[in-house]
């Protein structure tokens, strides 16, 4: 059996019902191939296989890869780090992302997905409950932050169900949850890189008003219809208002 490794943040899923419910999420996208991140001992993988979901697994742990090759030779397993992987080597067209994401890199996984959002119409997986709630949180809440805004700018996020620590080996010290994020097609007609910069800069000093937090963008002289936003803090703005703010900054830089 594979030993969970602390330095890799491994908490192997053991609860078959959780694996089944998670795999079921892929069935709503029947024409889409998937990447499974961190299959571990293959508990979720087996459920994907039984549902005939097409997928390729990416696993960083050599011991896990060896175990999967022996016990699930029908699986397509690539040994490597998802964060460093050139995803075009796996699929040339659109794909979904699913998995029991290592909690120590779950936010980095989301950011990598956002880097490829035109090719990832959906992602689903297990997160620390607080991170899952952060991804779906709205304005004027403590959990609302950078990952909330950047994810919701392109995806509708839903916390599907919670998972107790006992569903994993070893049990994590936190509650977990499975989320489903699907691409929406609401208008996003501004500079995506500038948008990310504006959002990150605003939340890095979230206790300050935007006039002060966004000082590097020289907010003085904003048009009157947008100047009122500068009196607010980052946590007060909706995703749409962040997009509007980015448009104003873009126009003033031109």
Phi and psi in degrees as GROMACS dihedral restraints (atoms count N, CA, C in turn):
[ dihedral_restraints ]
;  ai    aj    ak    al  type     phi  dphi    fc
    3     4     5     6     1   -81.4    20    10
    4     5     6     7     1   135.7    20    10
    6     7     8     9     1   -86.3    20    10
    7     8     9    10     1   127.3    20    10
    9    10    11    12     1   -64.1    20    10
   10    11    12    13     1   135.5    20    10
   12    13    14    15     1  -110.7    20    10
   13    14    15    16     1   121.3    20    10
   15    16    17    18     1   -62.2    20    10
   16    17    18    19     1   -38.5    20    10
   18    19    20    21     1   -69.1    20    10
   19    20    21    22     1   -15.8    20    10
   21    22    23    24     1   -98.6    20    10
   22    23    24    25     1     0.9    20    10
   24    25    26    27     1    65.8    20    10
   25    26    27    28     1    31.9    20    10
   27    28    29    30     1   -81.1    20    10
   28    29    30    31     1   125.1    20    10
   30    31    32    33     1  -133.3    20    10
   31    32    33    34     1    96.8    20    10
   33    34    35    36     1   -69.5    20    10
   34    35    36    37     1   132.1    20    10
   36    37    38    39     1   -69.2    20    10
   37    38    39    40     1   132.1    20    10
   39    40    41    42     1  -121.6    20    10
   40    41    42    43     1   -15.5    20    10
   42    43    44    45     1   -82.9    20    10
   43    44    45    46     1   111.8    20    10
   45    46    47    48     1   -66.7    20    10
   46    47    48    49     1   -32.1    20    10
   48    49    50    51     1   -68.3    20    10
   49    50    51    52     1   -36.9    20    10
   51    52    53    54     1   -65.5    20    10
   52    53    54    55     1   -42.4    20    10
   54    55    56    57     1   -61.5    20    10
   55    56    57    58     1   -42.0    20    10
   57    58    59    60     1   -64.7    20    10
   58    59    60    61     1   -44.8    20    10
   60    61    62    63     1   -65.9    20    10
   61    62    63    64     1   -35.8    20    10
   63    64    65    66     1   -69.6    20    10
   64    65    66    67     1   -45.5    20    10
   66    67    68    69     1   -61.8    20    10
   67    68    69    70     1   -33.5    20    10
   69    70    71    72     1   -59.6    20    10
   70    71    72    73     1   -27.7    20    10
   72    73    74    75     1   -62.7    20    10
   73    74    75    76     1   -29.8    20    10
   75    76    77    78     1   -72.5    20    10
   76    77    78    79     1   -20.7    20    10
   78    79    80    81     1   -69.0    20    10
   79    80    81    82     1   -18.9    20    10
   81    82    83    84     1   -76.9    20    10
   82    83    84    85     1    -2.9    20    10
   84    85    86    87     1  -130.2    20    10
   85    86    87    88     1    66.7    20    10
   87    88    89    90     1   -64.7    20    10
   88    89    90    91     1   -23.0    20    10
   90    91    92    93     1   -96.5    20    10
   91    92    93    94     1     7.9    20    10
   93    94    95    96     1  -107.1    20    10
   94    95    96    97     1   129.5    20    10
   96    97    98    99     1   -80.3    20    10
   97    98    99   100     1   161.5    20    10
   99   100   101   102     1  -129.3    20    10
  100   101   102   103     1   157.8    20    10
  102   103   104   105     1  -111.2    20    10
  103   104   105   106     1   123.7    20    10
  105   106   107   108     1   -97.1    20    10
  106   107   108   109     1   124.6    20    10
  108   109   110   111     1   -94.6    20    10
  109   110   111   112     1   128.5    20    10
  111   112   113   114     1    63.2    20    10
  112   113   114   115     1    60.1    20    10
  114   115   116   117     1   -66.0    20    10
  115   116   117   118     1   -21.8    20    10
  117   118   119   120     1    62.9    20    10
  118   119   120   121     1  -114.0    20    10
  120   121   122   123     1   -97.4    20    10
  121   122   123   124     1     6.9    20    10
  123   124   125   126     1    85.3    20    10
  124   125   126   127     1    19.7    20    10
  126   127   128   129     1   -65.2    20    10
  127   128   129   130     1   -48.1    20    10
  129   130   131   132     1   -70.0    20    10
  130   131   132   133     1   -37.0    20    10
  132   133   134   135     1   -56.9    20    10
  133   134   135   136     1   -43.1    20    10
  135   136   137   138     1   -61.5    20    10
  136   137   138   139     1   -38.1    20    10
  138   139   140   141     1   -69.2    20    10
  139   140   141   142     1   -36.9    20    10
  141   142   143   144     1   -65.3    20    10
  142   143   144   145     1   -42.6    20    10
  144   145   146   147     1   -62.9    20    10
  145   146   147   148     1   -42.2    20    10
  147   148   149   150     1   -66.5    20    10
  148   149   150   151     1   -23.9    20    10
  150   151   152   153     1   -93.8    20    10
  151   152   153   154     1     2.9    20    10
  153   154   155   156     1    58.5    20    10
  154   155   156   157     1    35.3    20    10
  156   157   158   159     1   -79.2    20    10
  157   158   159   160     1   123.6    20    10
  159   160   161   162     1   -73.6    20    10
  160   161   162   163     1   127.3    20    10
  162   163   164   165     1  -156.4    20    10
  163   164   165   166     1   157.5    20    10
  165   166   167   168     1  -120.8    20    10
  166   167   168   169     1   137.6    20    10
  168   169   170   171     1  -102.6    20    10
  169   170   171   172     1   139.9    20    10
  171   172   173   174     1  -117.3    20    10
  172   173   174   175     1   120.6    20    10
  174   175   176   177     1  -134.1    20    10
  175   176   177   178     1   127.6    20    10
  177   178   179   180     1   -84.3    20    10
  178   179   180   181     1   -21.6    20    10
  180   181   182   183     1   -88.2    20    10
  181   182   183   184     1   115.4    20    10
  183   184   185   186     1   -58.4    20    10
  184   185   186   187     1   -38.8    20    10
  186   187   188   189     1   -63.5    20    10
  187   188   189   190     1   -41.2    20    10
  189   190   191   192     1   -65.4    20    10
  190   191   192   193     1   -41.9    20    10
  192   193   194   195     1   -59.7    20    10
  193   194   195   196     1   -44.7    20    10
  195   196   197   198     1   -62.0    20    10
  196   197   198   199     1   -44.4    20    10
  198   199   200   201     1   -59.9    20    10
  199   200   201   202     1   -45.1    20    10
  201   202   203   204     1   -66.8    20    10
  202   203   204   205     1   -38.8    20    10
  204   205   206   207     1   -62.4    20    10
  205   206   207   208     1   -36.1    20    10
  207   208   209   210     1   -77.8    20    10
  208   209   210   211     1   -45.4    20    10
  210   211   212   213     1   -90.2    20    10
  211   212   213   214     1   -21.1    20    10
  213   214   215   216     1  -137.5    20    10
  214   215   216   217     1    66.7    20    10
  216   217   218   219     1   -62.5    20    10
  217   218   219   220     1   -17.7    20    10
  219   220   221   222     1   -76.9    20    10
  220   221   222   223     1   -11.6    20    10
  222   223   224   225     1   -80.4    20    10
  223   224   225   226     1   146.1    20    10
  225   226   227   228     1   -96.7    20    10
  226   227   228   229     1   101.5    20    10
  228   229   230   231     1  -114.3    20    10
  229   230   231   232     1   127.3    20    10
  231   232   233   234     1  -109.9    20    10
  232   233   234   235     1   124.2    20    10
  234   235   236   237     1   -82.2    20    10
  235   236   237   238     1   122.6    20    10
  237   238   239   240     1   169.4    20    10
  238   239   240   241     1   176.7    20    10
  240   241   242   243     1   -98.6    20    10
  241   242   243   244     1   115.8    20    10
  243   244   245   246     1   -54.3    20    10
  244   245   246   247     1   -36.8    20    10
  246   247   248   249     1   -67.1    20    10
  247   248   249   250     1   -24.6    20    10
  249   250   251   252     1  -101.7    20    10
  250   251   252   253     1    -3.6    20    10
  252   253   254   255     1   -78.4    20    10
  253   254   255   256     1   139.8    20    10
  255   256   257   258     1   -82.7    20    10
  256   257   258   259     1   103.9    20    10
  258   259   260   261     1   -66.7    20    10
  259   260   261   262     1   -20.0    20    10
  261   262   263   264     1   -67.4    20    10
  262   263   264   265     1   -16.9    20    10
  264   265   266   267     1   -73.3    20    10
  265   266   267   268     1   -20.4    20    10
  267   268   269   270     1   -93.0    20    10
  268   269   270   271     1   -47.2    20    10
  270   271   272   273     1  -140.1    20    10
  271   272   273   274     1   141.3    20    10
  273   274   275   276     1   -90.4    20    10
  274   275   276   277     1   -19.0    20    10
  276   277   278   279     1  -118.8    20    10
  277   278   279   280     1  -160.5    20    10
  279   280   281   282     1   -66.6    20    10
  280   281   282   283     1   150.2    20    10
  282   283   284   285     1  -154.5    20    10
  283   284   285   286     1   158.7    20    10
  285   286   287   288     1  -100.8    20    10
  286   287   288   289     1   164.4    20    10
  288   289   290   291     1  -124.2    20    10
  289   290   291   292     1   133.2    20    10
  291   292   293   294     1  -144.3    20    10
  292   293   294   295     1   157.5    20    10
  294   295   296   297     1   156.1    20    10
  295   296   297   298     1   172.0    20    10
  297   298   299   300     1   -93.0    20    10
  298   299   300   301     1    88.5    20    10
  300   301   302   303     1   -70.7    20    10
  301   302   303   304     1   131.9    20    10
  303   304   305   306     1   -57.3    20    10
  304   305   306   307     1   125.8    20    10
  306   307   308   309     1   -65.1    20    10
  307   308   309   310     1   -26.0    20    10
  309   310   311   312     1   -74.7    20    10
  310   311   312   313     1   -11.9    20    10
  312   313   314   315     1  -129.8    20    10
  313   314   315   316     1    16.2    20    10
  315   316   317   318     1   -62.9    20    10
  316   317   318   319     1   -39.6    20    10
  318   319   320   321     1   -66.1    20    10
  319   320   321   322     1   -37.4    20    10
  321   322   323   324     1   -65.5    20    10
  322   323   324   325     1   -34.9    20    10
  324   325   326   327     1   -63.1    20    10
  325   326   327   328     1   -44.0    20    10
  327   328   329   330     1   -60.8    20    10
  328   329   330   331     1   -44.6    20    10
  330   331   332   333     1   -63.7    20    10
  331   332   333   334     1   -36.1    20    10
  333   334   335   336     1   -65.2    20    10
  334   335   336   337     1   -41.1    20    10
  336   337   338   339     1   -60.9    20    10
  337   338   339   340     1   -42.2    20    10
  339   340   341   342     1   -63.2    20    10
  340   341   342   343     1   -30.1    20    10
  342   343   344   345     1   -67.1    20    10
  343   344   345   346     1   -19.2    20    10
  345   346   347   348     1  -123.5    20    10
  346   347   348   349     1    29.4    20    10
  348   349   350   351     1   -61.8    20    10
  349   350   351   352     1   -26.4    20    10
  351   352   353   354     1   -68.2    20    10
  352   353   354   355     1   -16.6    20    10
  354   355   356   357     1  -112.2    20    10
  355   356   357   358     1    -4.0    20    10
  357   358   359   360     1  -119.7    20    10
  358   359   360   361     1    91.4    20    10
  360   361   362   363     1   -75.5    20    10
  361   362   363   364     1   -12.5    20    10
  363   364   365   366     1  -158.3    20    10
  364   365   366   367     1   143.6    20    10
  366   367   368   369     1  -140.5    20    10
  367   368   369   370     1   148.5    20    10
  369   370   371   372     1  -146.9    20    10
  370   371   372   373     1   142.3    20    10
  372   373   374   375     1   175.2    20    10
  373   374   375   376     1  -178.6    20    10
  375   376   377   378     1   -96.6    20    10
  376   377   378   379     1   127.7    20    10
  378   379   380   381     1  -128.8    20    10
  379   380   381   382     1   159.6    20    10
  381   382   383   384     1   -55.9    20    10
  382   383   384   385     1   138.1    20    10
  384   385   386   387     1   -54.9    20    10
  385   386   387   388     1   -41.6    20    10
  387   388   389   390     1   -63.0    20    10
  388   389   390   391     1   -39.8    20    10
  390   391   392   393     1   -67.4    20    10
  391   392   393   394     1   -41.8    20    10
  393   394   395   396     1   -59.3    20    10
  394   395   396   397     1   -45.3    20    10
  396   397   398   399     1   -66.3    20    10
  397   398   399   400     1   -34.1    20    10
  399   400   401   402     1   -63.3    20    10
  400   401   402   403     1   -40.0    20    10
  402   403   404   405     1   -63.5    20    10
  403   404   405   406     1   -32.3    20    10
  405   406   407   408     1  -101.5    20    10
  406   407   408   409     1    -3.8    20    10
  408   409   410   411     1   -67.1    20    10
  409   410   411   412     1   149.0    20    10
  411   412   413   414     1  -105.1    20    10
  412   413   414   415     1  -179.7    20    10
  414   415   416   417     1   -59.3    20    10
  415   416   417   418     1   158.5    20    10
  417   418   419   420     1    66.1    20    10
  418   419   420   421     1    29.4    20    10
  420   421   422   423     1  -127.7    20    10
  421   422   423   424     1   155.1    20    10
  423   424   425   426     1   -65.9    20    10
  424   425   426   427     1   -31.2    20    10
  426   427   428   429     1   -82.7    20    10
  427   428   429   430     1   -14.8    20    10
  429   430   431   432     1   -65.9    20    10
  430   431   432   433     1   125.1    20    10
  432   433   434   435     1  -160.3    20    10
  433   434   435   436     1  -155.0    20    10
  435   436   437   438     1   -58.6    20    10
  436   437   438   439     1   -51.1    20    10
  438   439   440   441     1   -65.1    20    10
  439   440   441   442     1   -32.1    20    10
  441   442   443   444     1   -60.7    20    10
  442   443   444   445     1   -53.2    20    10
  444   445   446   447     1   -68.4    20    10
  445   446   447   448     1   -47.2    20    10
  447   448   449   450     1   -65.4    20    10
  448   449   450   451     1   -36.8    20    10
  450   451   452   453     1   -72.4    20    10
  451   452   453   454     1   -46.6    20    10
  453   454   455   456     1   -71.7    20    10
  454   455   456   457     1   -14.6    20    10
  456   457   458   459     1   -63.5    20    10
  457   458   459   460     1   -25.1    20    10
  459   460   461   462     1  -127.8    20    10
  460   461   462   463     1   -14.6    20    10
  462   463   464   465     1  -129.8    20    10
  463   464   465   466     1   146.4    20    10
  465   466   467   468     1   -89.6    20    10
  466   467   468   469     1   124.8    20    10
  468   469   470   471     1  -112.9    20    10
  469   470   471   472     1   134.0    20    10
  471   472   473   474     1  -135.0    20    10
  472   473   474   475     1   128.3    20    10
  474   475   476   477     1   -80.3    20    10
  475   476   477   478     1   114.4    20    10
  477   478   479   480     1   -80.8    20    10
  478   479   480   481     1   -47.3    20    10
  480   481   482   483     1  -164.5    20    10
  481   482   483   484     1   156.3    20    10
  483   484   485   486     1   -90.1    20    10
  484   485   486   487     1   157.9    20    10
  486   487   488   489     1  -131.4    20    10
  487   488   489   490     1   128.9    20    10
  489   490   491   492     1   -75.7    20    10
  490   491   492   493     1   156.7    20    10
  492   493   494   495     1   -55.9    20    10
  493   494   495   496     1   -32.2    20    10
  495   496   497   498     1   -65.9    20    10
  496   497   498   499     1    -6.5    20    10
  498   499   500   501     1   -79.7    20    10
  499   500   501   502     1    -3.9    20    10
  501   502   503   504     1  -126.1    20    10
  502   503   504   505     1   158.8    20    10
  504   505   506   507     1  -128.3    20    10
  505   506   507   508     1   118.6    20    10
  507   508   509   510     1   -73.0    20    10
  508   509   510   511     1   156.8    20    10
  510   511   512   513     1   -64.5    20    10
  511   512   513   514     1   130.1    20    10
  513   514   515   516     1   -70.0    20    10
  514   515   516   517     1   163.9    20    10
  516   517   518   519     1   -86.3    20    10
  517   518   519   520     1     5.7    20    10
  519   520   521   522     1  -128.4    20    10
  520   521   522   523     1   162.2    20    10
  522   523   524   525     1   -75.0    20    10
  523   524   525   526     1   156.3    20    10
  525   526   527   528     1  -127.3    20    10
  526   527   528   529     1   170.3    20    10
  528   529   530   531     1  -157.6    20    10
  529   530   531   532     1   154.9    20    10
  531   532   533   534     1  -102.1    20    10
  532   533   534   535     1   131.8    20    10
  534   535   536   537     1  -114.6    20    10
  535   536   537   538     1   158.5    20    10
  537   538   539   540     1  -128.0    20    10
  538   539   540   541     1   124.7    20    10
  540   541   542   543     1  -122.7    20    10
  541   542   543   544     1   120.1    20    10
  543   544   545   546     1  -120.5    20    10
  544   545   546   547     1   139.0    20    10
  546   547   548   549     1   -61.9    20    10
  547   548   549   550     1   131.2    20    10
  549   550   551   552     1  -103.3    20    10
  550   551   552   553     1   174.7    20    10
  552   553   554   555     1  -127.3    20    10
  553   554   555   556     1    34.4    20    10
  555   556   557   558     1   -70.5    20    10
  556   557   558   559     1   150.1    20    10
  558   559   560   561     1   -60.1    20    10
  559   560   561   562     1   136.3    20    10
  561   562   563   564     1  -137.1    20    10
  562   563   564   565     1    87.2    20    10
  564   565   566   567     1  -113.3    20    10
  565   566   567   568     1    60.5    20    10
  567   568   569   570     1  -149.5    20    10
  568   569   570   571     1  -178.3    20    10
  570   571   572   573     1   -74.3    20    10
  571   572   573   574     1   114.0    20    10
  573   574   575   576     1   -65.3    20    10
  574   575   576   577     1   -39.1    20    10
  576   577   578   579     1   -67.5    20    10
  577   578   579   580     1   -40.8    20    10
  579   580   581   582     1   -66.6    20    10
  580   581   582   583     1   -39.3    20    10
  582   583   584   585     1   -56.7    20    10
  583   584   585   586     1   -47.6    20    10
  585   586   587   588     1   -60.6    20    10
  586   587   588   589     1   -41.4    20    10
  588   589   590   591     1   -63.9    20    10
  589   590   591   592     1   -43.5    20    10
  591   592   593   594     1   -62.5    20    10
  592   593   594   595     1   -46.3    20    10
  594   595   596   597     1   -64.2    20    10
  595   596   597   598     1   -47.3    20    10
  597   598   599   600     1   -63.9    20    10
  598   599   600   601     1   -42.1    20    10
  600   601   602   603     1   -64.5    20    10
  601   602   603   604     1   -41.2    20    10
  603   604   605   606     1   -63.2    20    10
  604   605   606   607     1   -42.1    20    10
  606   607   608   609     1   -83.1    20    10
  607   608   609   610     1   -16.4    20    10
  609   610   611   612     1   -65.6    20    10
  610   611   612   613     1   -23.1    20    10
  612   613   614   615     1  -129.9    20    10
  613   614   615   616     1    60.5    20    10
  615   616   617   618     1   -66.8    20    10
  616   617   618   619     1   -18.1    20    10
  618   619   620   621     1   -81.9    20    10
  619   620   621   622     1   -13.3    20    10
  621   622   623   624     1   -91.4    20    10
  622   623   624   625     1   155.4    20    10
  624   625   626   627     1   -68.4    20    10
  625   626   627   628     1   158.9    20    10
  627   628   629   630     1   -64.4    20    10
  628   629   630   631     1   -27.3    20    10
  630   631   632   633     1   -58.8    20    10
  631   632   633   634     1   -37.9    20    10
  633   634   635   636     1   -87.1    20    10
  634   635   636   637     1   -41.4    20    10
  636   637   638   639     1   -65.5    20    10
  637   638   639   640     1   -32.7    20    10
  639   640   641   642     1  -102.1    20    10
  640   641   642   643     1    29.0    20    10
  642   643   644   645     1   -59.4    20    10
  643   644   645   646     1   -29.6    20    10
  645   646   647   648     1   -67.0    20    10
  646   647   648   649     1   -17.6    20    10
  648   649   650   651     1   -93.9    20    10
  649   650   651   652     1     7.5    20    10
  651   652   653   654     1    52.0    20    10
  652   653   654   655     1    66.6    20    10
  654   655   656   657     1   -73.1    20    10
  655   656   657   658     1   -14.0    20    10
  657   658   659   660     1   -60.0    20    10
  658   659   660   661     1   136.1    20    10
  660   661   662   663     1    90.9    20    10
  661   662   663   664     1    12.4    20    10
  663   664   665   666     1   -59.1    20    10
  664   665   666   667     1   146.5    20    10
  666   667   668   669     1   -59.5    20    10
  667   668   669   670     1   146.5    20    10
  669   670   671   672     1   -53.3    20    10
  670   671   672   673     1   -35.3    20    10
  672   673   674   675     1   -70.1    20    10
  673   674   675   676     1   -10.7    20    10
  675   676   677   678     1  -119.7    20    10
  676   677   678   679     1   -12.4    20    10
  678   679   680   681     1   -61.0    20    10
  679   680   681   682     1   -29.2    20    10
  681   682   683   684     1   -63.4    20    10
  682   683   684   685     1   -26.0    20    10
  684   685   686   687     1   -65.1    20    10
  685   686   687   688     1   -27.4    20    10
  687   688   689   690     1   -70.1    20    10
  688   689   690   691     1   -15.6    20    10
  690   691   692   693     1   -82.5    20    10
  691   692   693   694     1   -10.1    20    10
  693   694   695   696     1   -94.4    20    10
  694   695   696   697     1   169.5    20    10
  696   697   698   699     1   -99.2    20    10
  697   698   699   700     1   164.5    20    10
  699   700   701   702     1   -54.5    20    10
  700   701   702   703     1   -40.2    20    10
  702   703   704   705     1   -68.9    20    10
  703   704   705   706     1   -11.3    20    10
  705   706   707   708     1   -88.5    20    10
  706   707   708   709     1   -17.1    20    10
  708   709   710   711     1   -87.5    20    10
  709   710   711   712     1   140.5    20    10
  711   712   713   714     1   -76.9    20    10
  712   713   714   715     1   167.3    20    10
  714   715   716   717     1   -58.7    20    10
  715   716   717   718     1   -42.9    20    10
  717   718   719   720     1   -62.5    20    10
  718   719   720   721     1   -37.1    20    10
  720   721   722   723     1   -69.3    20    10
  721   722   723   724     1   -34.3    20    10
  723   724   725   726     1   -64.5    20    10
  724   725   726   727     1   -38.8    20    10
  726   727   728   729     1   -64.3    20    10
  727   728   729   730     1   -43.7    20    10
  729   730   731   732     1   -63.4    20    10
  730   731   732   733     1   -42.2    20    10
  732   733   734   735     1   -60.9    20    10
  733   734   735   736     1   -40.9    20    10
  735   736   737   738     1   -64.1    20    10
  736   737   738   739     1   -39.4    20    10
  738   739   740   741     1   -59.8    20    10
  739   740   741   742     1   -42.8    20    10
  741   742   743   744     1   -63.9    20    10
  742   743   744   745     1   -46.3    20    10
  744   745   746   747     1   -62.6    20    10
  745   746   747   748     1   -40.8    20    10
  747   748   749   750     1   -60.7    20    10
  748   749   750   751     1   -45.5    20    10
  750   751   752   753     1   -64.3    20    10
  751   752   753   754     1   -36.3    20    10
  753   754   755   756     1   -75.0    20    10
  754   755   756   757     1   -22.4    20    10
  756   757   758   759     1   -82.0    20    10
  757   758   759   760     1   -20.4    20    10
